[in-house]
């Protein structure tokens, strides 16, 4: 099962088709190997054996990367805690904390205009009650609604709940434990469920596959586990109640039956589908899992570390520029692969 790489590498496989197609290229490579002289083929096998050893060393490298990431997560956390305290109005930042130098002249001019407008509005609102928002209202909800990947999961009935979300944290597995990371969603007391924290664990592996050792490109997520949400009565947004009329076969009488059915909600995120270890997931299940892994990776790598920039929208601009850059990269890769296939054909022809 293909999963998103979760350590030190970007996502490179976007299902892009390249000239000749992957199967054609694979067949060409197999044909090339079969056409090699026996002595050359023997040496190629020796190189492949060395390549497997390189993959084993690379796996160790990523294990150390994970430990280094865990170490620095501890250094980031006090800053993230301060972010949470400001967002939730636990702490009011000082004037010094709020100093921010902006070199953009247009924004400074706009700020000056807003100040003048605010001064005029203040005179008009002498008799009106003054608003006093605490912290940064709807900080995380605003992020959810701004990011396409998250807004696609968000339903209208989720929004009142996510207004109570105070923080999202990433926790890494301890040394000696199987590689994993945990997303923790911290909520203030609310009228929807009793949990103070909703969590989801993503399990990773960082070792070459015995059957396909050359496909190893670093750690990958292979499984995840959610948590049980202790919903208040009648507040579970992951189900909905429907009414259905049933006719009795014998008496012919009609009765109305109510039952609960699954309902679209962000909070289904904490109840991922499970695949039997002995069975292969079907296409739909595999797509759902791959999407889930991508979302977990995105929370960990982008949303949590750069939350304020997603709140202001600045990170969205960065993401867009990255997508444009990636498009050019994929086109270049496609051309390179096509040229490689032509080179292989040329090499094969020398043995004909």
C-alpha positions in Angstrom: 0.0 0.0 0.0 1.4 3.4 -1.0 1.5 5.9 1.8 2.9 9.4 2.2 6.5 9.7 3.3 6.6 11.1 6.8 10.2 12.0 7.3 12.6 14.4 5.7 11.2 14.1 2.1 8.5 15.7 0.1 5.7 13.9 -1.6 6.8 13.1 -5.1 4.2 10.7 -6.4 1.1 12.5 -7.6 0.0 9.9 -10.1 1.5 11.7 -13.0 1.7 9.9 -16.3 5.0 10.2 -18.2 5.8 9.3 -21.8 5.9 5.6 -22.3 4.2 4.9 -19.0 5.7 3.2 -15.9 4.9 -0.3 -17.0 6.6 0.2 -20.4 9.7 1.5 -18.7 9.7 -1.4 -16.3 9.5 -3.8 -19.1 12.3 -2.1 -21.0 14.5 -2.3 -17.9 13.8 -6.1 -17.5 14.5 -6.6 -21.2 17.7 -4.7 -20.9 18.8 -6.9 -18.0 17.9 -10.1 -19.8 19.9 -9.0 -22.9 23.1 -8.3 -20.9 26.0 -10.7 -21.4 26.2 -13.2 -18.6 29.4 -11.7 -17.1 27.9 -8.2 -17.1 24.7 -9.5 -15.6 26.6 -11.2 -12.8 28.3 -7.9 -11.9 24.9 -6.1 -12.0 23.6 -8.5 -9.4 26.6 -7.6 -7.2 25.7 -3.9 -7.5 22.1 -4.7 -6.6 23.3 -6.5 -3.5 25.3 -3.3 -2.6 22.2 -1.3 -3.2 20.2 -3.3 -0.7 22.9 -2.6 1.9 22.7 1.1 1.1 18.9 1.0 1.7 19.6 -0.6 5.2 22.0 2.2 6.0 19.5 4.8 4.8 16.9 3.3 7.1 19.2 3.8 10.0 19.7 7.4 8.9 16.0 8.1 9.0 15.8 6.5 12.5 18.3 9.1 13.7 16.4 11.8 11.9 13.3 10.8 13.8 15.2 11.0 17.1 16.6 14.4 16.1 13.1 15.6 15.3 11.8 14.4 18.6 14.6 16.3 20.4 13.8 19.5 18.6 10.1 19.1 19.2 10.9 19.5 22.8 12.6 22.8 22.1 9.7 24.1 20.0 7.0 23.1 22.5 7.5 26.0 25.0 7.0 28.4 22.1 3.9 26.6 21.0 2.6 26.7 24.6 3.0 30.5 24.6 1.1 30.6 21.3 -1.7 28.6 22.9 -1.8 30.9 25.9 -2.1 34.0 23.7 -4.8 32.4 21.5 -6.9 31.3 24.6 -6.4 34.6 26.4 -4.6 32.9 29.2 -1.8 35.4 28.8 -1.9 39.0 27.3 1.3 39.7 25.3 3.3 42.7 26.3 3.9 45.7 24.0 7.4 44.4 23.4 6.0 41.0 22.4 3.7 42.7 19.9 6.3 44.7 18.1 6.4 43.6 14.5 8.4 45.4 11.8 6.8 45.3 8.4 8.7 46.5 5.4 5.8 46.5 3.0 4.9 50.1 2.3 1.5 49.3 0.9 0.5 47.6 4.1 1.9 50.4 6.2 -0.2 52.9 4.2 -3.2 50.7 4.6 -2.6 50.5 8.3 -2.4 54.3 8.6 -5.7 54.7 6.7 -7.3 52.1 9.0 -6.0 54.1 12.1 -7.6 57.3 10.8 -10.8 55.4 10.0 -10.8 53.8 13.5 -10.3 57.2 15.1 -13.4 58.5 13.3 -15.4 55.4 14.3 -14.4 55.7 17.9 -16.1 59.1 18.1 -19.2 57.7 16.6 -19.3 54.8 19.0 -19.0 56.6 22.3 -22.5 55.5 23.3 -22.1 51.9 21.9 -20.8 49.1 24.0 -17.1 48.4 23.4 -16.2 45.0 22.1 -13.5 43.2 24.1 -12.6 40.0 22.3 -10.5 37.6 24.4 -7.3 36.0 22.9 -7.7 35.3 19.2 -11.2 34.1 18.6 -11.8 31.1 16.3 -8.1 30.8 15.7 -8.0 27.1 14.7 -11.5 27.1 13.1 -10.3 29.9 10.8 -7.3 27.8 9.8 -9.6 24.8 9.1 -11.8 26.9 6.9 -8.9 28.5 5.0 -7.0 25.3 4.1 -8.6 23.3 1.2 -7.5 19.9 2.6 -9.2 20.6 5.9 -12.2 22.6 4.7 -13.1 19.6 2.5 -13.6 17.6 5.7 -15.4 20.4 7.6 -19.2 20.4 7.8 -21.4 23.2 9.1 -22.3 21.3 12.2 -18.6 20.8 13.0 -17.9 24.6 13.3 -19.6 25.2 16.7 -17.5 22.4 18.2 -14.2 23.6 16.6 -14.7 27.0 18.2 -13.7 25.2 21.4 -10.4 23.9 20.0 -7.6 25.5 21.9 -4.5 23.8 20.6 -3.1 21.1 18.4 0.1 19.3 19.4 2.4 16.7 17.8 4.1 14.1 20.1 6.8 11.8 18.9 7.4 8.2 20.1 10.0 7.8 22.8 13.4 6.2 22.1 13.2 2.5 21.9 9.5 2.5 21.0 8.2 1.8 17.5 8.4 4.9 15.3 5.2 6.9 15.4 3.7 10.4 16.0 0.5 11.5 17.7 -1.7 14.4 17.0 -3.4 15.8 20.0 -6.4 18.2 19.7 -7.0 20.0 23.0 -10.5 21.3 23.7 -11.9 23.6 26.4 -14.9 22.3 28.3 -17.9 22.3 26.0 -21.4 21.1 25.5 -20.6 18.4 22.9 -18.3 15.8 24.5 -16.4 15.1 27.7 -12.9 14.6 26.2 -10.4 17.3 27.0 -8.1 15.8 24.3 -8.8 13.9 21.1 -5.8 12.0 19.8 -4.7 10.1 16.7 -1.6 7.9 16.4 0.2 7.4 13.1 2.4 4.4 13.0 5.5 4.4 10.7 8.0 2.0 9.5 11.5 2.8 8.3 13.0 -0.3 6.8 13.3 -1.7 3.2 10.6 -4.1 2.2 12.0 -7.6 1.8 10.1 -8.1 -1.5 10.8 -4.6 -2.9 14.0 -3.3 -1.2 14.7 -0.8 -4.0 11.4 1.0 -3.4 12.5 2.3 0.0 12.6 6.1 0.1 12.4 6.7 3.8 9.8 6.2 6.6 6.2 5.8 5.6 3.0 5.7 7.5 1.4 2.3 7.4 -1.4 2.5 10.0 -3.2 4.8 12.3 -5.5 4.6 15.4 -8.0 7.2 16.5 -9.8 7.5 19.9 -13.3 7.1 21.3 -15.2 10.4 21.6 -17.5 10.6 24.7 -20.3 12.5 23.1 -23.0 14.1 25.2 -26.5 12.7 24.5 -27.8 13.9 21.2 -24.6 15.8 20.3 -22.8 13.2 18.2 -22.4 14.9 14.8 -20.8 11.7 13.2 -24.3 10.1 13.0 -27.7 11.3 12.0 -31.2 10.0 12.8 -33.5 9.1 9.9 -37.1 8.0 9.8 -38.2 5.2 7.5 -41.7 3.8 7.0 -42.1 0.0 7.1 -45.1 -2.0 6.0 -45.9 -5.2 7.9 -46.0 -8.1 5.5 -48.8 -9.9 7.2 -51.1 -7.3 8.6 -50.4 -4.6 6.1 -50.0 -1.9 8.7 -47.4 0.8 8.3 -45.1 2.0 11.1 -42.3 4.6 11.3 -38.9 3.3 12.3 -36.0 5.6 13.3 -32.4 4.6 13.0 -28.9 6.2 13.1 -26.7 6.2 10.0 -23.2 7.6 9.5 -23.0 11.4 8.9 -20.2 13.4 7.2 -18.1 15.2 9.8 -14.5 16.2 10.5 -14.8 14.2 13.7 -14.8 11.0 11.7 -11.1 11.7 11.4 -10.8 10.1 14.9 -12.4 6.9 13.7 -10.3 5.7 10.7 -11.1 2.6 8.8 -9.2 -0.5 9.8 -7.8 -3.1 7.4 -7.2 -6.6 8.4 -3.5 -7.4 8.6 -4.2 -10.6 6.6 -6.2 -8.8 3.9 -5.5 -6.3 1.1 -7.6 -3.2 1.2 -9.9 -2.6 -1.7 -9.4 0.5 -4.0 -11.7 2.7 -2.0 -10.3 1.8 1.3 -6.7 2.2 0.1 -7.6 5.7 -1.3 -9.3 6.6 2.1 -6.2 5.5 4.0 -3.8 7.3 1.7 -5.8 10.5 2.1 -5.9 10.1 5.9 -2.1 9.6 6.0 -1.7 12.7 3.9 -3.8 14.8 6.2 -2.0 13.5 9.3 1.3 14.4 7.7 0.1 17.8 6.7 -1.0 18.6 10.3 2.4 17.5 11.5 4.6 19.2 8.9 2.7 22.3 8.1 -0.3 23.2 10.2 1.1 22.8 13.7 4.5 24.4 13.1 3.2 27.4 11.1 -0.3 27.9 12.5 -0.3 31.7 12.6 0.8 31.9 9.0 -2.2 29.7 8.0 -4.4 31.9 10.1 -3.3 35.1 8.3 -3.2 33.4 4.9 0.5 33.9 4.3 1.3 30.2 4.3 -1.5 29.6 1.8 0.5 31.8 -0.7 3.6 29.8 0.1 1.8 26.5 -0.6 0.5 27.8 -3.9 4.1 28.8 -5.0 5.3 25.4 -4.0 2.6 23.7 -6.1 3.6 25.9 -9.1 7.3 25.0 -8.6 6.4 21.3 -8.2 4.5 21.4 -11.6 7.7 22.6 -13.3 9.7 19.9 -11.5 7.3 17.1 -12.6 7.4 18.3 -16.2 11.2 18.2 -16.1 11.1 14.7 -14.5 8.8 13.5 -17.2 11.2 14.7 -19.9 14.1 13.2 -18.2 12.4 9.8 -17.9 11.4 9.9 -21.5 15.1 10.6 -22.5 16.2 7.8 -20.2 13.9 5.3 -22.0 15.4 6.4 -25.3 18.9 5.8 -23.8 17.9 2.4 -22.6 16.7 1.5 -26.1 20.0 2.6 -27.5 22.0 0.6 -25.0 19.9 -2.5 -25.7 20.5 -2.1 -29.5 24.2 -2.5 -28.9 23.7 -6.1 -27.7 21.5 -7.0 -30.7 
